[in-house]
Amino acid sequence: MKKGLSALRMAFLFLKTTYNWMKVFKKLIKQVGKQVEHKKGEFPLSAAGNFLDIKPYLREIKLKREAVPSFDQYPFCVPAIKHLDRLSFHPDVTFIVGENGSGKSTLLEAIAQLLRYNPEGGNKNINFSTRQTHSDLYQYLQIVKGIKTASDGFFLRAESFYNVATYIDEVQYAHSYGGKSLHEQSHGESFLSLLTHRFKGNGLYLLDEPEAALSPSRQLSALVLIHQLVKKDSQFIIATHSPIIMAYPRARIYRLSDDEIREVVYTETEHYQVTKDFLSQREKMMEILMGEE
């Protein structure tokens, strides 16, 4: 009997000691997360500095360069793909920016296919195809996922959103998008309806040029909605030309060019610089553009 009580007492002390050490460990990890200084391109598992958080859902992608048949053929000749080795993603928001034709949409489309989202837009449950124009790039990419899988997700593609809206009407999914057909709303209203009603949080969301349908004031509204979803443990990867959208704080920005893929800060983007110069020297800029002296 005494031996049994002694064994129980030892087990209890062991569990109590283990529990106390776990509490100390968690506090230590949080403190380290707050104190460490992160260089550009380095971050903890969440912007809050807690290494125990669940994000990012998607850590990085890698191009299997040794498997590429030729960098002279599409899509591997596209600048963004030709210079791609690996891209790591911020736990909250990552922007992919660059000139038209630099490969932003091609890259985002491939990521969507790797995640099994519909390449024309939507999620895993939206299954339609109007035309097979997407590339096979996804077959040459490897993804590295996070600790936990996102419980929600969506690929918003501005150029084919009309087709997604049509499919949603056909299968009577409108109740998940605010209860009103997306075709009965303006283009901008339907985009915001998606962010407001369809995106639930705890999700991985890919947005391809979301500003296409949004006025400047609605772009500001979109920033607010994106931030609310980030606070609900969501991760965004966004291809954009909008200096308003890409102003989201603490985001990671990749600039694609003919020569390289480079991480930059917001004020280094051409979108910010050109917009700032134009607004601050509008008359002079117009004289130059119109060839007037």
Protein Blocks (a to p, Z undefined) as FASTA:
>chain_A
ZZmmmmmmmmmmmmmmmmmmmmmmmmmmmmmmmmpccdehiacfbfnopakbmbdfblbd
cddfklpmbfkbcfklpmklmmpcbdcddfkbccdeddehilpmmmmmmmmmmnopafkg
pcfklccdfbdcbccklmmcccdddfbdcfbdcdddfklmmmmmmmmmmnopmlmnoopa
fklpcfklmmmmmmmmmmngjiacddehkllmpcfklmmmmmmmmmmmmmnopacddddf
bfklmmpghiacddddfkbccdddfklpmklmmmmmmmmmmmmmmmmmnopZZ
